[in-house]
Amino acid sequence: MTKLMEWLSGAGVLFAVWFYLITNKPNNFVREQYDLILYSPIIFVLLFGLYAASVVLYRVYTFNDCEKAAAELQEYIFCRKSKKQKKN
């Protein structure tokens, strides 16, 4: 089973439980917390978006500077430009 199928299966199960709760209202707790249950998918998507953004920002902030690789790349670019000028 691929990761995509695992995630889709999990999302399908959560959707089925959520849909059951908002359509049947099986007990008093669900009736009392109906608004929270109804908007919970939107809340989860927003929380996941905040988590994803914070992970990306953290990894960008802690990204190591590769000065040696940058110098090597600049040297390569300079070499290619000079070869191109000699060719023309």
N, C-alpha and C positions, 0 to 999 in steps of 0.2 A: 504494500500500500504506500503510495507516495505521500509526501507531507501535505500536498494540496488536498488530497482525499481525507487525510486525518483531520485537517482544519475544517473542511466542509462538513464532515460528519459531526464534529463537535458543535459547530455552529448550527447545524440542523437540529441536533438534540436540544440545544438551548432555545432555539426558535420555537420548537414544538412545545416545550414546557411553558415558555412565555405566552404563546398563543392560547394554550389551554387555560392558563390563569386569567387572561383578559377576556376570554369568551364565556367560560363556565362559572367563574367566581365560586369555587368550591366551599369556602368557609368564610367566617367572619373576618379573619385577618386579611384575606385578599380584598374583601369589600372595603376595609378601613384603609388599606395601603394601595388602593387601585391606581391613583395618580402616579405614585412612585413606580409601580410595576409597569404602567403604561409607557412612561417616559424612560425607563431604565435602558433600553437599547441606545437611545440618543446620549444618555449620560455615559454609558460605557464607551461609545465611539469617541466622545469628547475626551474622556480620561485616557484612552489609548492614544489619541492624537497628542495630548500633552506629554505623555510618556515618551512617545517616539521623538517628538521635538526636543525634549530634554536630553535624550540619549544622543541625538545628532549633535546638539550644541555642546554637550560635554566632550564628545569625541573630537570635535573640531577644536575646542579649547585646549585639549590635552595632546593634540597632534604634535609629534616630534618634528623639529626642524631638521632637515637632512641637508646640511650645508655642503657636505662632500658631494652628494648626488647633484645638488643644484649647480655647483661649480663644474662638475663633469658635463652636465647638460649644456651649460653656457659655452663651455669649450667646444663641444660637439656642434652647437649651432654656429659658433664663430668659424669653425673649420669648414662647415658646409657652405656658409656664405662666401668665404674666401675662394673655395673651389668653384662655386657658381660664377663669381666675378672673373676668375681666370678663364673659365670656359667661354664666357661671352667676350 
